[in-house]
Amino acid sequence: MTVSALTRPGERDRLIVKLGEIDWIFCLTLTLIAGAGGTMLFSIAGSSWMPWAAPHLARYFVFFGIMIVLSLVDLRVWFALAYPIYGIAFLLLIAVDLVGRTSLGAQRWLQLGPVGIQPSEIMKIGLVLALARFYHGLSGKNAQLSWWLLIPGGLILAPVGLVAKQPDLGTAMLILMTGGVVMILAGLSWRLIASGVLGAVLLVPPAIMFGLHDYQRKRILTFLDPEGDPSGSGYHILQSKIALGSGGLLGKGYGLGSQSQLNFLPEKQTDFIFATLAEEFGFVGCVSVLLLYAAVIFMALRTAYISHSHFGRLAAAGVTVTFALYVLINGSMVMGLAPVVGVPMPLLSYGGTVMLTVMVGFGLVQAVRVHRYSEVTSGKGALM
């Protein structure tokens, strides 16, 4: 479909045209990552589809369908729903604090009948949408340095505080970094960026000493010296490093990873599945999967670049930043370059909540691509 054809009245609204505008190479790349996850989950279950591989793949294809449907939603509808989605997510976070279900020492879930939801995952999408809408109606000068910036600061810090209280430090940090990057992409002054970085560095030591729970502080100390308690708090990182190192260049072979197959590697199906991949497929396998992740990030950022609306650019970029942070944090954690914070590798790890968040986010990215010529209008000011 040529650009000239897309300019004909009503042409862009045809379903067949919208489906043709979806980036199917992007979709194929996502499917390859999810397929790699299913392959690894089949292996670590002893060459069995249950309990992980079959549900993982079934969820992916259901969520893939949701992504395609969301990609057909007009960008103006996403724009109109931006603040409501953020507001609903924020109210659900408050509800978690009041009546949330506690699991593994953390109060992160709401039980709605037979369905459990994690509002912090909804907030990841809601925050990106709210910030994109806010900056869409803000001038470049005010986006650099003005009192208006107190509003996006509040939009970011309010959910970060609620999520950190659950406690879920990993998700809180991910939301904080996503919001910060969106503000930078919107044109934040470099003076404010430098001041923020300096302030964060100065606040880290007192925050670690006085602002964290004991187990969170222990994770950081373990990250600095995992050999100090090799059979206790340092066990996860050390076993992950053993799996990474033992894979070598080409790996031990599919289904032959001793760390995962003999259950030495903890959380092998979720947080540490990348270490399992490294042990069985080695350096080559890891680089291959990372290249797939890099391709997804590149194509999503390119979609943000070609959007004609500021809202579309920031929304697509914000979703991509969230995805990239998942990969960066999990990869660093598995290699011992960051504390263990419970952030999974997206689409590769087992788990439906994060996969749904990622696929809904990419539904938004594809909606930006399909409707990249749409003119999203708003009045001036933060609340317009």
N, C-alpha and C positions, 0 to 999 in steps of 0.2 A: 504494500500500500504506500503510494507516494504521498509526499507532503501536500502536493496540489490537490490530490483526490480528497485528502482529509479536510481541506478547507471548504469543500462544498457543503451547503446548508444541510444539516441533519445527518451527514455522512458519519461523523464520529459517534453518533448515538446508536448506530446499528450494532447489534450484538456480535455479528460475525466480524465487524471491524474491530471492536474492542478486544475480542479474543485474539485477533491477529496482532494486536499491538502489545500483548503480553510478551515478556522476554522469556521464551521457552528454553533458551540455553541456560538462563539463570535457574529456571525450574528444574532442568536436568541436573545441574550442579548440586542443587539442594538434595535431589533424590539420590545422587551418588553418595553424598555424605551420610544421609539416613541409611542407605543400603550398607555402607561400611559399618555403621553402628549395629545394624541387624546382624551382619556377618560376625562381628566380634561378640555380640551377646549370644549368638548360637554357639560359638566356640567355648566361651567360659561356662556355659551351662552343660558342658559335656556332650556337645553335638546334639543339643535338644532345642526345639523351638520354644519350649516353655522352661522357666516362667517369664523370660524376658524378650526373646527375639520376636516371637509372633505378636505379642501386644505392641511392641515398639513399632513394627512395620504397619500394623493395622491402624494405630493412632496416626502415624505419619500420613497415610493415604487419606484418612478422614480429614485431617487438618490441612492437607494439600488441597482438598476440595473446598474447604472453607477459605483458604487463601485465594483461590481462583474466583470465588464468588465475591470476596471483598475487593478484589482488584477491579471489578466492574462497577463498584460504587463510585459515583461522581465525587470529585475532589471537594466540591462545594458542600456535599453532605458531611464529609469528614470534617470540614472546617466548622460547620454548624454544630457538630457533636463534640468538638474538642473540649470546651469547658465543661459540658455535662458529664463526659466520660471521666475527666479529672475529678469533678466533684463527687461522683458516685464512688470512685476508687478511694478518695479521701475519707468519705463517710464509712466505707467498709473497713478501712484501716482503724478508724476510731472504734468501730464495732468489735474488731479483733481485740483491741485493748480492753473492752468491757466484757465481752462474752465469748471470746475466741477459744478454740480448742487447743489444749496444750499437748505437744508431742515431742519427745526427746528433750524435754527441758525448755522448750521454746513455745510461745503462744503466737502462732503464725496463721492459723487456719480458722475459717468460719464454716460451720456445718449447717447447710441448708437442706434439711431432709436427708436423702441418701447421698447428696453431693457435697463434697468438701472443696472450698475455693480458697486460694491464697491471694488476698487483695494486693499484696506488694507486687505481684506479677501484672495485675491490671494497671497499677500505678506506673509501671515502666512505659506502657503505651500512652496512658493518660497524660503523664508529664511531658512527653515529647510533643503530643498534640497541643497541649495548653501553651507551651513555650513557642511552638511554631505559630500558633494563632496570635499570641501576644506580639511577637516581633513582626508579624505580617503588617500590623497597623502602626508600627513605630518607625519614626524616621531614623536614618543612618546615624545622624548626630546624637540623638537620644540613646540609641543602642550602644554607642561608644562609652558615654559617661553622662549620666543624669540621675535625678532622683527617681525617675521611672524604673530604674533597675532594681529598686527595692521590691517591686512586685515579682519579677521572676526569681529573685533571691528567696522571697517567701514561699513561692510555689515549689521551689526545690527543697528548702530546709524543713518545711513543715512535714512532708512525708518521710524525709530522712530521719527526723527525730522519732516519729512513730515506729518506723521499721527497726531502728536501732534499739528501741525499748523492748521489742518482742522477746528476746534479742535476736537480730539477724544482721550482724555486722557486714557480711559479704554483700547482701542485697542492698543495704543502706549505702555502702561505698559505691556500688554500681550505679544506683540512682543519682547519687551526688556527682559522680564523674560524668555521667551522661548529661545531666543538666548543665554542668560547667562547660562541657565541650560545645553544647548547643549555644550557650551564651557567647562563647568565643567565636563560633562560626557566624553568629548574627552580627559580629562587629565590635565586640567588647574591647575597650581601650587596653592597650598593652601595659599601661601604667597600673590599671586595676588587676590585670593578669599577674604581673610581677609581684604586686602587693599581696595578692591572694596566695601565690606560691610561697612567698616568704613567711606569711602568717601561718600557713599550714605546716611548714617545716618547724617553726617555733612552737606550735601547739602540740606537735606529735608527742614529745616526751611527757608533758603533764597529762595529756589525754590517755596515754598508755598506763601511767601510774595511778591516776585517780578516776578516769572516766570509763574504764572497761571492767567487765566482770572478771572474776578470777580465772575462769577457764579461757577467756579471750586473751588475757595477759599471758597465760601459760602457753597459748598457741604461738604468740609472737616470740617468747623466749625460746620455745622449742625450735622455731624457724631459725633463730640465730645459732642454736647449738643442739641439733637433733641427736647427736651422739651422747649428750648428757643423760638421756633416759631412753636407751635404745629399745627396751621392751615395754615402755609405757607411752608417754606423750610423743616421743620421737619415732614410734614404730611406723606410722603411716608414711612419713616422708622417706625414711630409710628403705622401706620395702619398695616404694615407688622408684627410688633411685636404683635399687638393685635390678628391678624389672627393666628400666630404661637402659641401663648399662649392659645387661646380659643379652639384649637383643642384637647388639653389634650392628653391622651394616645391613644385613638382609634378614635378620631375625632367626628365631629357632624353628619356625615353621608353624603353619596354621594348626591350632589345637595343641601345640606342644609347649606352651609357656608355663613353666613350672610355678612361677609366682602366683599366677591367677588360677591355674588348674588345680593346684594343691592348696588354694585358699590362704596363701601367705599375704597376698595383696588385699587390703581392706577396701570395701566399697568399690570392688572391681567393675561393677556394672554401671556405676554412676560417676562419682567424682574422679575415680582413677582409671577410667576406661582407656584413656590415652596411653597410660603406662602399659596396659595390657596390649594395646596395638603395637607399641614399641617393642615389647618382648617377642611377639610373634612375627612381626614384619620388619623390625629393625628400623634403621635410619631412613632407608628408602621408603618404607611404608609411611612413616611419620611425615616426611617431607611431602609425599604425594597427597596426604589428607590436608596438610597445611596449605598446599597450593590450591586445593579446592576451596578452602576457607578464604584464601586471598582472592580467588576469582569471584566468589560471592560478594565480598566487600567491595572489590573494584567495580563490578557491574552495578551494585546498589548505589555507590557514590556517583557513578556516571549517570544513573537515572536522576539523582538529585541535581546534578549539574545541568541537565537538559530541560528541567522543568521551567516553565515560563512564570510561575508564581513563587513568591518568596515563601509562602506557607508550604508549598510542595517541596521546595528545596530543603528547608529546615526539617520538615517532617521525615523525609526520606533519609537525610543525613543523620538525624537523631536515632532513628531505628537502626541504622547501620552501625553507629557508634556503640549502641547497646550490644549488638551482636559481636562486634570486634572486641569489646571489653570482656564478654564471656570467654572468648577464645584466649585472649591474652592472660586473664586472671587464672583460668584453669590450667593453661599450659605452664605458666610460671609456678603455680602451686605444685603441679606434678613433678616438675624438675627441681623443686626445692628452692626456687627463686622468690617465693612469696609464701606467707603463712597459709595454712590450710583453713579455708573459709567456707567450704561447702558450695562453691559455684561450679556447676557441671559444664561439660563441653557440649555446646548446643548441637542438637540433632544426632550426635554420636552417643551421648549418655542415655541411659534408660530413665524415663520419667515423662509424664504427660504434661505437667503444668508449664515447665519451661518451653517444651516443644510447641505447645499451643500459643504461648506468648510470642515466640519467634515467628511462627507461621502467620499469626494475625498481623504482626509488625511488617512482615514481608508482603502481606496482602495490601497494606498501606503503601509500601514502596511501589508495588506494581500498579496500584491505583494512580500514583503520581506519574508513572510512566504512561499508562493508558490515557490519562487525562492531562498530559503535560502541556497541552495548548489551552487548557481551560483558564479563564480569567476569574480568579478568586478576589472578590472585592470586599472591603470593610471600611467602616468609618475610622477616623483617627482616634488614637487613644488606646489605652491598655484594655479597656473593658468592652470595646466595640467588636 
